């Protein structure tokens, strides 16, 4: 089922969202009740819109909460597609702390 499908009591509205550094792609869908996150992703046309990104989706979530492929969507859900991390947040935090310590000690050389 797609956007053009006439929705009735057996359908829900969901949105699939993929954020890139410079733009946001969104697709609003009408899907049958019981549709999973993976099914909505497949129906969204994401793989046609971003053929190089399909394998790059790191994870999915609904309103910022991680979900699995088999998560059953409910009316109004926003399925978010997350890009893989470019860096490890723990490593970045460690490096910032080391830099602060060096500056504090008067040695700002990296």
C-alpha positions as CSV (number, residue, x, y, z in Angstrom):
1,X,0.0,0.0,0.0
2,X,1.2,3.4,-0.8
3,X,0.3,7.1,-0.4
4,X,-2.4,6.8,-3.1
5,X,-4.2,4.0,-1.3
6,X,-7.5,5.0,0.2
7,X,-7.1,4.5,3.9
8,X,-9.8,3.0,6.1
9,X,-10.1,1.7,9.6
10,X,-7.5,-1.0,8.8
11,X,-4.8,1.5,7.9
12,X,-2.4,3.7,9.9
13,X,-0.3,6.7,8.9
14,X,3.5,6.5,9.5
15,X,6.4,8.6,8.4
16,X,9.8,7.3,7.3
17,X,12.7,9.9,7.8
18,X,16.3,9.8,6.8
19,X,18.5,12.8,7.8
20,X,21.6,13.7,6.0
21,X,24.0,16.5,6.9
22,X,22.4,18.9,4.4
23,X,18.9,17.6,3.9
24,X,16.1,15.5,5.3
25,X,14.2,12.9,3.2
26,X,10.7,12.0,4.4
27,X,8.0,9.8,3.1
28,X,4.5,9.6,4.6
29,X,2.8,6.2,4.1
30,X,-0.6,4.7,4.7
31,X,0.0,1.1,5.7
32,X,-2.1,-1.8,7.1
33,X,-2.3,-2.2,10.8
34,X,0.4,-4.7,11.9
35,X,3.1,-3.3,9.5
36,X,6.6,-3.7,10.8
37,X,9.4,-1.2,10.7
38,X,11.2,-3.2,8.0
39,X,8.0,-3.5,5.9
40,X,7.5,0.3,6.1
41,X,11.1,0.9,5.1
42,X,10.7,-1.4,2.1
43,X,7.4,0.4,1.1
44,X,8.9,3.8,1.5
45,X,11.0,3.7,-1.6
46,X,14.1,4.5,0.4
47,X,16.2,2.0,-1.5
48,X,15.3,3.7,-4.8
49,X,15.9,7.2,-3.5
50,X,19.2,6.3,-1.9
51,X,20.6,3.2,-3.7
52,X,24.1,3.8,-2.1
53,X,22.7,4.3,1.4
54,X,20.7,1.1,1.7
55,X,23.6,-0.8,3.2
56,X,24.6,2.3,5.2
57,X,21.6,2.4,7.5
58,X,23.0,1.8,10.9
59,X,19.8,1.3,12.8
60,X,16.2,2.3,13.0
61,X,14.2,3.9,15.7
62,X,10.8,5.4,16.4
63,X,10.9,8.9,17.9
64,X,14.5,8.4,19.0
65,X,14.0,5.0,20.6
66,X,15.9,2.2,18.9
67,X,13.7,-0.5,17.3
68,X,14.2,-3.8,15.6
69,X,13.0,-4.7,12.1
70,X,10.0,-6.6,13.5
71,X,8.7,-3.7,15.6
72,X,5.0,-3.2,14.8
73,X,4.3,0.4,14.0
74,X,1.3,2.3,15.3
75,X,-0.6,5.2,13.9
76,X,1.4,8.4,13.8
77,X,4.8,6.7,14.3
78,X,7.9,8.3,12.8
79,X,10.4,5.7,11.7
80,X,13.9,7.2,11.8
81,X,16.7,5.7,9.8
82,X,20.1,6.3,11.4
83,X,23.4,6.6,9.6
84,X,26.3,4.7,11.1
85,X,28.5,6.8,13.5
86,X,31.5,8.4,11.9
87,X,33.4,8.3,15.2
88,X,33.1,6.7,18.6
89,X,31.5,9.1,21.1
90,X,33.5,7.6,24.0
91,X,36.7,8.1,22.2
92,X,35.8,11.7,21.4
93,X,34.9,12.4,25.0
94,X,38.2,10.9,26.1
95,X,40.2,13.1,23.7
96,X,38.3,16.2,24.8
97,X,39.1,15.4,28.4
98,X,42.8,14.9,27.6
99,X,42.9,18.2,25.7
100,X,41.3,20.1,28.6
101,X,43.9,18.5,31.0
102,X,46.8,19.6,28.7
103,X,45.4,23.1,28.4
104,X,45.0,23.3,32.2
105,X,48.6,22.1,32.7
106,X,49.9,24.7,30.2
107,X,50.8,22.3,27.4
108,X,48.3,22.9,24.6
109,X,50.3,21.0,22.0
110,X,48.2,18.2,20.5
